[in-house]
C-alpha cells in the first residue's frame, strides 16, 4: 500500500501537494503536520533536518531532544517541488504558515492543512482501492511500523519519533506486535499442513464425498 501511494501520480495539483506533504511526514521520522508547517530553512544543516517538536507537552519537558532526519533524495525532491521561494534562515520551508498570525489564526491554518492532506489522501486511497484510512496520523504510525518490521529497535524508533517515554512508542507498535505474534503462533504448528498434505490416508479420505451433518 505504501508502494502504491508512493508511485501514484495525482491528476490535480491540490491532491499532488497533499500527497507530497503526507509522504514528507512519513519519510521525515513520522513528523507531525504541525512540526512540518513550522520548519524553517535554518533547520536544514548540511544533509540533515534538525528540529524540536512543536507539541505543547514540550513545555513540561526538562530536556527536549532535537530530532535529526537524514534528508534522503525523496525528501529533497518534495522540498524542491513545494518549497517557499524565500530561503532566508528564519523563513518557513513550506509556504503554509504566515508570519504575524495570532494563535487562533495559526490553529485554524493548521486544521485547514490537515484537512487538505487528509482529503487528498482519502481520494488517493479510493483510487487505489485501499480500504484503510490514510490520514496524517497514519503516516506517523506507518513510519514506526515499517522500521519495526525492518528489525529496528524500539529505542531507536523512540528517539526518531521524539518520544521521551518508551511506553508511548510501545503503544504505537502495540497492534503491529499483536499481529506478528499471531503469525508466529501459526508457524508453531505449520508442520500439520505439510503432514496432512503428504499423508496418503488423508489424501484418500479427501476423495470421498461425505454427507454433511445438520
Secondary structure per residue as TSV (DSSP state, phi and psi in degrees):
chain	resnum	aa	ss	phi	psi
A	1	X	-	360.0	-41.6
A	2	X	H	-63.3	-39.3
A	3	X	H	-63.4	-44.4
A	4	X	H	-65.9	-36.4
A	5	X	H	-66.5	-44.0
A	6	X	H	-59.3	-41.8
A	7	X	H	-91.5	-3.6
A	8	X	-	-68.0	136.2
A	9	X	-	-111.5	102.5
A	10	X	-	-62.3	151.4
A	11	X	S	-96.2	4.0
A	12	X	S	-143.1	156.2
A	13	X	H	-64.3	-38.0
A	14	X	H	-65.8	-42.4
A	15	X	H	-66.9	-38.4
A	16	X	H	-62.9	-41.4
A	17	X	H	-66.2	-42.4
A	18	X	H	-60.8	-41.9
A	19	X	H	-63.9	-43.4
A	20	X	H	-59.8	-44.8
A	21	X	H	-65.7	-38.6
A	22	X	H	-64.5	-46.7
A	23	X	H	-65.0	-36.5
A	24	X	H	-59.7	-47.0
A	25	X	H	-61.5	-41.1
A	26	X	H	-63.9	-48.3
A	27	X	H	-74.5	-25.8
A	28	X	T	-94.2	59.6
A	29	X	T	61.0	32.3
A	30	X	T	63.4	40.7
A	31	X	-	-60.7	142.1
A	32	X	-	-71.6	151.5
A	33	X	H	-59.6	-39.3
A	34	X	H	-59.7	-43.0
A	35	X	H	-64.6	-39.6
A	36	X	H	-62.9	-43.8
A	37	X	H	-62.8	-35.3
A	38	X	T	-91.6	4.6
A	39	X	-	-63.3	137.8
A	40	X	B	-119.4	161.7
A	41	X	G	-60.7	-28.5
A	42	X	G	-68.9	-14.9
A	43	X	G	-73.3	-16.3
A	44	X	E	-88.6	117.2
A	45	X	E	-126.5	105.0
A	46	X	T	58.7	-117.8
A	47	X	T	-94.3	10.4
A	48	X	E	-127.3	153.5
A	49	X	E	-109.6	116.6
A	50	X	E	-120.4	124.5
A	51	X	E	-152.6	162.9
A	52	X	-	-107.4	142.3
A	53	X	-	-63.2	139.6
A	54	X	-	-88.8	7.8
A	55	X	-	-61.5	143.7
A	56	X	G	-63.3	-28.7
A	57	X	G	-63.8	-15.3
A	58	X	G	-60.1	-27.0
A	59	X	G	-63.3	-23.5
A	60	X	G	-95.2	0.0
A	61	X	-	-88.5	137.1
A	62	X	S	-81.9	-27.8
A	63	X	S	-141.9	73.1
A	64	X	-	-68.1	121.7
A	65	X	-	-91.6	136.5
A	66	X	-	-69.3	150.0
A	67	X	E	-98.9	134.1
A	68	X	E	-112.7	124.7
A	69	X	E	-119.3	126.3
A	70	X	E	-74.7	129.2
A	71	X	-	-81.8	95.0
A	72	X	-	-71.9	171.0
A	73	X	H	-58.6	-39.7
A	74	X	H	-64.8	-42.3
A	75	X	H	-65.9	-41.9
A	76	X	H	-62.2	-37.9
A	77	X	H	-63.1	-42.4
A	78	X	H	-64.6	-41.2
A	79	X	H	-62.8	-44.8
A	80	X	H	-61.7	-37.6
A	81	X	H	-73.1	-30.1
A	82	X	H	-121.2	1.0
A	83	X	B	-68.0	154.2
A	84	X	-	-67.7	141.8
A	85	X	S	-66.4	-31.3
A	86	X	-	-78.3	128.2
A	87	X	-	-127.3	32.8
A	88	X	S	-73.4	153.3
A	89	X	T	-49.8	-38.4
A	90	X	T	-91.0	0.1
A	91	X	S	-78.0	148.2
A	92	X	B	-70.7	143.9
A	93	X	S	-66.8	-45.9
A	94	X	B	-102.0	143.3
A	95	X	S	-79.5	62.8
A	96	X	-	-117.0	-66.2
A	97	X	-	-73.5	141.9
A	98	X	-	-116.3	137.8
A	99	X	T	-66.6	148.7
A	100	X	T	90.7	-1.3
A	101	X	-	-78.3	142.8
A	102	X	-	-79.0	176.7
A	103	X	H	-61.2	-41.2
A	104	X	H	-65.5	-42.5
A	105	X	H	-65.1	-38.6
A	106	X	H	-64.9	-41.8
A	107	X	H	-60.5	-46.6
A	108	X	H	-63.6	-39.4
A	109	X	H	-65.9	-40.4
A	110	X	H	-63.4	-43.2
A	111	X	H	-63.3	-37.9
A	112	X	H	-63.6	-44.4
A	113	X	H	-69.7	-34.9
A	114	X	H	-62.7	-44.8
A	115	X	H	-63.5	-39.9
A	116	X	H	-61.3	-45.0
A	117	X	H	-65.1	-46.9
A	118	X	H	-64.4	-38.8
A	119	X	H	-64.2	-41.8
A	120	X	H	-63.5	-43.7
A	121	X	H	-71.0	-30.8
A	122	X	H	-64.9	-42.5
A	123	X	H	-64.1	-40.4
A	124	X	H	-66.3	-42.2
A	125	X	H	-61.0	-42.1
A	126	X	H	-62.9	-43.7
A	127	X	H	-62.0	-36.7
A	128	X	H	-89.8	-4.9
A	129	X	T	75.4	27.5
A	130	X	-	-90.6	120.5
A	131	X	-	-82.8	-21.9
A	132	X	S	-74.4	157.0
A	133	X	-	-74.1	139.0
A	134	X	-	-121.9	66.3
A	135	X	-	-90.1	177.8
A	136	X	H	-63.9	-32.5
A	137	X	H	-66.9	-37.1
A	138	X	H	-63.7	-33.4
A	139	X	H	-62.1	-37.7
A	140	X	H	-69.3	-44.1
A	141	X	H	-66.0	-37.4
A	142	X	H	-64.0	-38.7
A	143	X	H	-58.0	-51.1
A	144	X	H	-66.6	-37.7
A	145	X	H	-67.3	-42.9
A	146	X	H	-62.5	-40.4
A	147	X	H	-64.4	-42.2
A	148	X	H	-63.5	-41.3
A	149	X	H	-65.3	-24.1
A	150	X	T	-87.5	1.7
A	151	X	T	91.4	11.3
A	152	X	-	-74.7	141.7
A	153	X	-	-69.5	154.3
A	154	X	H	-62.2	-34.6
A	155	X	H	-63.2	-40.7
A	156	X	H	-66.6	-42.9
A	157	X	H	-62.9	-39.0
A	158	X	H	-58.5	-45.6
A	159	X	H	-66.4	-41.0
A	160	X	H	-64.8	-36.8
A	161	X	H	-79.5	-16.3
A	162	X	T	81.4	23.3
A	163	X	-	-81.2	135.2
A	164	X	S	-88.2	-17.9
A	165	X	-	-115.1	123.6
A	166	X	H	-61.7	-31.3
A	167	X	H	-61.2	-35.9
A	168	X	H	-61.4	-43.4
A	169	X	H	-65.1	-41.2
A	170	X	H	-64.4	-33.2
A	171	X	H	-64.8	-38.3
A	172	X	H	-59.9	-37.9
A	173	X	H	-94.2	-1.4
A	174	X	H	-58.6	-49.1
A	175	X	H	-65.1	-36.8
A	176	X	H	-63.5	-45.3
A	177	X	H	-60.2	-38.9
A	178	X	H	-65.7	-40.1
A	179	X	H	-64.9	-39.9
A	180	X	H	-63.9	-43.1
A	181	X	H	-62.1	-37.2
A	182	X	H	-63.5	-43.9
A	183	X	H	-67.0	-40.5
A	184	X	H	-64.3	-38.0
A	185	X	H	-62.3	-38.2
A	186	X	H	-65.6	-33.6
A	187	X	H	-68.1	-23.5
A	188	X	T	-64.0	-27.2
A	189	X	T	-120.5	25.7
A	190	X	H	-64.6	-20.4
A	191	X	H	-65.4	-23.0
A	192	X	H	-61.3	-44.2
A	193	X	H	-64.2	-43.3
A	194	X	H	-63.4	-40.8
A	195	X	H	-66.3	-44.9
A	196	X	H	-66.0	-35.8
A	197	X	H	-68.2	-29.4
A	198	X	H	-101.2	-3.1
A	199	X	-	-79.4	118.6
A	200	X	H	-57.5	-38.5
A	201	X	H	-66.4	-42.1
A	202	X	H	-61.2	-42.7
A	203	X	H	-62.7	-40.1
A	204	X	H	-65.4	-43.1
A	205	X	H	-63.8	-32.3
A	206	X	H	-68.2	-18.3
A	207	X	T	-75.7	-20.4
A	208	X	S	-89.3	145.3
A	209	X	-	-100.8	97.6
A	210	X	-	-81.2	141.4
A	211	X	-	-66.5	140.0
A	212	X	-	-77.5	144.6
A	213	X	-	-86.1	135.1
A	214	X	-	-94.1	360.0
